[in-house]
Amino acid sequence: MRSPVDLPLEIGAPLPKADLVLQDCSGKEITLNKARMNNGLLVMFSGNTCPYVERNQLRTQEICKYALSNNIGVVLINSNIAGTDEKSVLTAMKTYANGQQYNWYYVVDKKAELADAFEANHAPECYLFNQQAKLVYKGAIDDNPGNAEAVKMRHLHTAINEMLAGKTVKVNATTALGCNIKRF
């Protein structure tokens, strides 16, 4: 029999590992709870070198800025660091974050602990939590991670708008495509 901590992260689930201390690329230590703002939290698994992340750079910037402008905290998580020197990874993340003009947290996920807790398997992969830190959306930024010009459905943007309007998120789970999160 599986314990509750082994169950999949389903819609309505509480924010996992909310008080785990995380190292931001700026040198700050944060937790997901501290990053959460009045209207919730957007967690996105990302990285520096994944081709899917690279193709989604502008969309990532836009949705993260949109979330922050609506009082939703933002944390990007780099879980693909297994077998590497954490200090050099953080330096590369800081360089990448500065180049992308991130003004939100970008943290390292030691031993893919958060990826495991969220059951995240791809970068980019998104999780939106409401004011009560309950999951209301998980999946892709939009319906075409490989081609920004072919996007028809902006899943995450729509989910944010529905959540802010106090509505149930209609499309609350989509398939995230991207680079695999490696676990060693």
Residue, then its C-alpha position, 0 to 999 in steps of 0.5 A: m500500500r502506498s503512503p500519502v507522500d507517494l501519491p501523485l500530485e493531484i489538483g487540490a493537493p497542498l504545496p509539497k516541500a513548502d518549507l524546504v530551504l532552497q538556494d537561489c542563484s542570487g545567493k539567498e536561501i528561500t522556501l516555497n512558502k516564503a516565495r508565495m504571494n497573496n494570490g498564490l505561487l507559480v512553480m516551474f521546472s526549468g534549466n539553462t541548457c534544455p532546447y525546450v526551455e530555450r524555445n520557451q524563453l520569451r514565453t517563460q519571461e512573459i508568464c512569470k512577469y504576468a504572475l508577479s504583476n498579479n501578486i503570484g510568487v514565482v520560483l523556477i527550479n533547476s533539477n538537472i544538477a545530479g553529479t555536478d558541482e553545486k557551486s558551478v551550477l549556481t554560477a551558471m544559473k546566475t549568469y543565465a538568470n541575469g541574461q534572461q532578466y529574471n526578477w524572480y527566484y531560480v533555485v537549485d534542486k539538490k538530488a531532484e528532491l522537489a522534482d520527486a515531490f512534484e512528480a515533475n519529469h520535464a523542463p519546462e513543467c508548471y504548477l500553479f497554486n492558489q491563495q490557500a497553496k492548493l494545486v489548481y493547474k499542472g502541465a505546459i505553458d501552452d499547447n505548442p512548446g516547440n513552436a511559439e508561432a503555432v500556439k493556439m491555447r495558452h493553458l497557464h495564462t488561462a489558468i491564472n486568469e480563471m484562478l484570479a477570477g475565483k473560478t474553477v480552472k477548466v483545463n487544470a492538467t495538460t501534458a508537459l513536453g520538454c527535456n527529461i529531468k534526470r535523476f541519478 
